[in-house]
Amino acid sequence: MKKLLAAALVLVFLLAGAAAAHPARFEDELIGNVITGINAPYMEEGGIPSRTDFFTEERFADNLVTVVNYWDSGCINCRLEMPSLNELHRNYSGMGVSVLGAATRRIGGSFEYGWELLCEMGIIYPCVIADEGFVNAAGDYYVVPLTLFVGPDGRILDARAGRMDYEEMELRALRLIAVPGDADGSGAVDSADVSTLAAFLIDAGELSPMGRAAADMDRDLEIGAKDMKALYELFGMETAEEH
């Protein structure tokens, strides 16, 4: 019993040390990095890497935001979020937000089974086999699923480790292309946005997905009083609380 207790304590200390060495938000360390050295082959039938068709960093310029999702066929959470990524690509690829799958064998899955999953789920977004450039872009604490939101210049604008639901990935993607403060989705920030956001906060109105992303002024994935204050400040106005 004493040996078991001692072993348990050693394990606790080891885990604690590992947690201390792991940044609380390693995703933040990725933001601002520019992805270079990409030459990832597209996945073809059977999970075979293409010998003629490759994704390079120049392809980021094709979109306003490229949502790069690292996944592994052996990862349950990766499979669970694929339908949401598919929906995001379907809904917004025409608006400059495109999804790109980056298949890995990070936890021992196979590309062959990965191809079967793509077919079974009817995935419409393109998928590459992650090369060294994509692996390097994922940082030292490379996990799956991991999603990078990349700008036209290859710069990482946002990063998220772990599985997301559709609402979160939509909000993260759209706030990168939305006009900050444009709560009514008109394309410009004006006094109507103040009224639209105020109505939403008192449950007297709705926000479109784009309006919600634009209203997320402090980028905390929630719409609240801080966002209203930030919108007021755009107009040099004071909130009622400041009077």
DATADA-V281045 format. One record per pair of residues at least 24 apart in sequence whose ideal C-beta (glycine too) atoms are under 8 Angstrom apart, sorted by the first residue. I is the first residue (numbers start at 0). J is the second residue. Records with the same first field share a line. If there is no record, write none. Layout:
BEGIN
I->J  J
END
This chain:
BEGIN
21->140
22->140
25->138  139  140  160
26->158  159  160
27->158
28->138
29->136  137  138  147  155  158
30->155  156  157  158
31->154  155
32->136  154  155
33->152  153  154  155
34->59  132  133  136  147  149  153  154  155
35->132  153
36->131  132  135
37->130  132  133  136
38->130  132
39->101  127  128  129  130  132  133
40->127  128  130
41->125  126  127  128
42->100  102  110  113  114  117  126  127  128
44->114
45->111  114
46->102  109  110  111  112  113  114  115
47->110
48->110  128
53->127
54->99  125  127
56->132  153
59->149  150  151  152  153
60->151  152
61->97  151
62->95  96  97  151
63->94  95  96  150  151  175  176
64->95  96  97  148  149  150  156  172  175  176
65->97  98  99  148  149
66->96  97  98  99  146  147  148  149  168  172
67->99  101  133  136  146  147  148  149
68->98  99  100  101  144  145  146
69->101  103  105  129  133  137  141  143  144  145  146  147
70->100  101  102  103  113  143  144
71->102  103  104  105  106  107  108  113  143
72->102  108  109  110  112  113  116
73->106  107  108  109  112
74->105  106  108  143  144
76->143  144  161  162
77->143  144  162
78->116  120
79->162
80->144  162  163  164  168
81->116  120  122
82->120
83->163  164  165  168
84->122  124  168
85->120  121  122  123  124
86->165
87->165  168  169  172
88->123  124
89->123
90->169
91->169  172  173
92->124
94->176
95->176
96->172  173  176
97->124
98->124
99->124  125  126  127
100->124  125  126  127
101->126  127  128  129  133
102->126  127  128  129
103->129  134  143
105->141  142  143
106->143
148->172  175
150->175
167->220
169->208  212
170->208  211  212  215  220
171->220
172->212
173->208  209  211  212  213
174->212  213  215  218
176->212
177->209  212  213
178->213
179->213  216
180->213  214  216  229  230  233
181->209  210  213
182->206  210  213  214  230
183->210
184->209  210  213
188->230  233
190->234
192->230
193->230  231  234  236
196->222  226  227  230
197->227
200->224  227
END
